Amino acid sequence: MKKILLLSDTHGYMDKTILKYCAECDEIWHAGDWGVGVNEALENTGKLIRGVYGNIDGTDIRTIYPEVSRFSCEGLMVLMKHIGGYPKKYSFGVKQQITENKTDIFISGHSHILKIMRDIELNNLLHLNPGAAGKHGFHLMRTMLNFKLDSGRVFDMNVIELGKRAEI
């Protein structure tokens, strides 16, 4: 079993609340738009970090993380891309990547809009967008997700509200 913390669109913002949740997980997944200093803060947690770069990320992040990441975790195939869209509105090429390679979970960021939804047309794929954990953007509430994976199952999915963006 793995406990996963999923975040995106930190845009260079990290606080002790995010780090508290990092301490409670086994792996940290970041769906892009890290910003300066976030990777270093997450590396200091000692957790396994998986991620992709986003459109605001410079060469410091792009040399560490790919544009698209595909990996297996606890019997599930995961595909992650920052600008990936969502069911019925996938970005160019994403649906093809999902269908060519059996994908159980598709993760994207970019929109700053929290989404947890199934794509029943694509093998009941689970789509996750954790919203935005940072303070830059149009979102009202800063969010991220945590959940557990075990033997091909996703469970104990929680939306973590980090406070209103304007209160920072």
C-alpha positions as CSV (number, residue, x, y, z in Angstrom):
1,M,0.0,0.0,0.0
2,K,1.2,3.5,-0.8
3,K,-0.1,6.8,0.5
4,I,0.1,9.5,-2.2
5,L,0.0,13.3,-1.9
6,L,-0.9,14.9,-5.2
7,L,-0.3,18.6,-5.8
8,S,0.1,21.0,-8.7
9,D,0.5,24.6,-9.6
10,T,2.5,25.6,-6.5
11,H,4.1,28.5,-8.5
12,G,7.0,28.7,-6.1
13,Y,4.9,28.6,-2.9
14,M,5.4,26.1,-0.2
15,D,4.2,26.3,3.4
16,K,4.3,24.2,6.6
17,T,0.8,22.9,6.0
18,I,1.8,21.3,2.7
19,L,5.0,20.0,4.3
20,K,2.9,18.4,7.1
21,Y,0.9,16.4,4.6
22,C,4.2,15.5,2.9
23,A,5.4,13.9,6.1
24,E,2.2,11.7,6.2
25,C,2.6,10.1,2.7
26,D,4.9,7.6,1.0
27,E,5.2,9.4,-2.4
28,I,4.6,13.0,-3.5
29,W,3.3,13.5,-7.0
30,H,3.5,17.0,-8.6
31,A,1.5,17.8,-11.8
32,G,3.6,20.8,-12.9
33,D,4.1,24.5,-12.5
34,W,6.4,24.0,-9.6
35,G,8.0,27.4,-9.5
36,V,11.3,28.2,-7.8
37,G,12.3,26.4,-4.6
38,V,9.4,23.9,-4.5
39,N,11.4,20.9,-5.7
40,E,14.1,21.5,-3.2
41,A,11.6,21.7,-0.3
42,L,10.0,18.5,-1.4
43,E,13.3,16.7,-1.8
44,N,14.1,17.6,1.8
45,T,11.2,15.5,2.9
46,G,13.1,12.4,1.9
47,K,10.0,11.0,0.0
48,L,9.9,9.6,-3.5
49,I,8.9,12.4,-5.8
50,R,7.3,11.9,-9.2
51,G,6.3,14.8,-11.4
52,V,6.1,16.6,-14.7
53,Y,7.1,20.1,-15.7
54,G,4.5,22.8,-16.3
55,N,4.4,25.7,-18.7
56,I,5.9,28.2,-16.1
57,D,8.8,25.9,-15.2
58,G,12.3,26.7,-16.3
59,T,15.3,24.5,-17.2
60,D,15.9,23.7,-13.5
61,I,12.7,21.7,-13.3
62,R,12.6,20.6,-17.0
63,T,16.0,18.9,-16.6
64,I,14.7,16.8,-13.7
65,Y,11.1,16.1,-14.7
66,P,9.6,15.2,-18.2
67,E,6.7,16.7,-20.0
68,V,4.8,13.4,-19.7
69,S,5.4,10.8,-17.0
70,R,4.1,7.2,-17.2
71,F,4.7,4.8,-14.3
72,S,3.2,1.9,-12.4
73,C,2.3,2.1,-8.7
74,E,0.6,-0.6,-6.7
75,G,-0.7,-2.4,-9.9
76,L,-2.0,0.8,-11.5
77,M,-0.7,2.5,-14.6
78,V,-0.5,6.3,-14.2
79,L,-0.1,8.9,-16.9
80,M,0.7,12.5,-15.8
81,K,0.9,15.6,-18.0
82,H,0.5,19.2,-16.8
83,I,-1.6,20.5,-19.7
84,G,-3.7,17.4,-20.3
85,G,-7.3,18.4,-20.1
86,Y,-10.0,16.0,-18.8
87,P,-12.6,13.5,-20.0
88,K,-14.3,14.6,-23.3
89,K,-11.8,17.6,-23.4
90,Y,-8.4,16.1,-23.5
91,S,-5.5,18.1,-24.8
92,F,-4.1,17.1,-28.2
93,G,-2.5,13.6,-28.2
94,V,-3.5,12.7,-24.6
95,K,-6.4,10.5,-25.5
96,Q,-4.2,8.6,-27.9
97,Q,-1.5,8.1,-25.2
98,I,-4.2,6.9,-22.8
99,T,-5.7,4.4,-25.3
100,E,-2.4,3.1,-26.7
101,N,-1.1,2.3,-23.3
102,K,-3.6,1.0,-20.8
103,T,-3.9,3.8,-18.3
104,D,-5.8,3.5,-15.0
105,I,-5.2,7.0,-13.7
106,F,-4.7,10.2,-15.7
107,I,-3.4,13.2,-13.8
108,S,-3.2,16.8,-15.0
109,G,-2.8,20.3,-13.5
110,H,-2.8,23.7,-15.2
111,S,-6.4,24.7,-14.9
112,H,-6.3,25.4,-11.1
113,I,-9.7,23.6,-11.0
114,L,-10.0,20.6,-8.7
115,K,-11.4,17.6,-10.6
116,I,-12.0,14.0,-9.6
117,M,-13.9,12.2,-12.3
118,R,-14.2,8.9,-14.2
119,D,-14.0,8.6,-17.9
120,I,-16.4,5.7,-18.6
121,E,-15.6,5.9,-22.3
122,L,-12.0,5.1,-21.7
123,N,-12.1,1.9,-19.5
124,N,-13.4,3.8,-16.5
125,L,-10.2,5.7,-16.2
126,L,-9.8,7.9,-13.1
127,H,-8.9,11.5,-13.9
128,L,-7.4,13.6,-11.2
129,N,-6.5,17.3,-11.1
130,P,-5.6,18.5,-7.6
131,G,-6.4,22.1,-8.3
132,A,-3.7,24.6,-7.2
133,A,-1.7,24.5,-4.0
134,G,0.0,27.8,-4.7
135,K,-1.2,31.4,-4.2
136,H,-0.9,32.6,-7.8
137,G,-3.8,32.3,-10.2
138,F,-7.6,32.8,-10.3
139,H,-8.6,29.9,-8.0
140,L,-10.3,30.8,-4.7
141,M,-9.3,27.9,-2.6
142,R,-5.9,26.3,-2.5
143,T,-6.2,22.5,-2.8
144,M,-4.4,19.2,-3.1
145,L,-5.4,15.5,-2.9
146,N,-4.3,12.6,-0.8
147,F,-5.3,9.0,-1.4
148,K,-4.1,5.4,-1.0
149,L,-3.2,2.8,-3.7
150,D,-3.1,-0.9,-3.1
151,S,-3.4,-3.9,-5.3
152,G,-4.9,-2.0,-8.2
153,R,-7.3,0.0,-6.1
154,V,-7.6,3.7,-5.3
155,F,-9.3,4.5,-2.0
156,D,-9.5,7.0,0.9
157,M,-9.5,9.9,-1.6
158,N,-9.4,13.2,0.3
159,V,-9.6,16.8,-0.9
160,I,-7.3,18.9,1.2
161,E,-8.3,22.6,1.4
162,L,-5.3,24.7,2.3
163,G,-7.1,28.0,2.8
164,K,-8.3,30.8,0.5
165,R,-5.8,32.1,-1.9
166,A,-6.6,35.7,-1.0
167,E,-5.8,35.1,2.7
168,I,-2.1,34.5,2.0
